[in-house]
Amino acid sequence: MVGFGSLVSPGPGGRKKVWVLLGAAAAVAVVTGLVLWACDGSGGIKSSDPQERAAAIGQSPPPKTESAVQEMRQHVSDPDIRVSLSAVRKLGEAKTEESRKALAEVIRSPALGRIRGEAAAVLGKDKKADPALLTRTLLEDKDPDARAGAALGLRRLGDRSAIPQLFRGLSDPDEKVRLQSVSGISDIVGSGIRFDYNARESPESQRDRIQFIRKLLQERGLL
């Protein structure tokens, strides 16, 4: 039987092999430790400490299989919002058909607006995402956090077809929504258009500015 020592030659080449083997063994040990920590009932995802659960989800690989997506989807329903948000972000990293469906379920669910808004925002990082759900959320959802997240998702998608909806977001009663909407228009249109608009000010006090923006977008065929 060949022993570990037989892999070592007297010269520099043999020492190099030892370091390569030791490095590989250390990497395996680290990965194994993370997996055991994440799955162990005394810590990780199953920990009674929500901060540990959130951290374990953040360090886990993106869920690429259907079963992994469904498991991560369950963590979105965790009673602690830190864990829920961590699970939503992890779903967003997967960028698969199943993960997009799971994020859409979260957006349509009765979860907190902040969680649904985060799902909309991370969905916008996936260029294969359908903007229709985000536009409906921006225009129809009653929670400002959800609407702001949808506006950010549309901003990230960068689709010019979303400009009319983002323009309507300029008149939203919530400052966060107005900020993401005007930022989305600016990002999508680029440096070719400039306008004066302050998301901190109420839409009522900026009617002339909003009308001016409407005119600029119409002149460029964007509205």
ZIGIJO-V835455 format. One record per helix or strand. SS is the DSSP state (alpha for helix, beta for strand). FROM is the first residue (numbers start at 1). TO is the last residue. If there is no record, write none. Layout:
BEGIN
ss={SS | SS}
from={FROM | FROM}
to={TO | TO}
END
This chain:
BEGIN
ss={alpha | alpha | alpha | alpha | alpha | alpha | alpha | alpha | alpha | alpha | alpha | alpha | alpha}
from={4 | 12 | 44 | 50 | 66 | 81 | 97 | 113 | 131 | 144 | 160 | 175 | 203}
to={7 | 39 | 46 | 59 | 75 | 94 | 108 | 123 | 140 | 157 | 169 | 192 | 219}
END
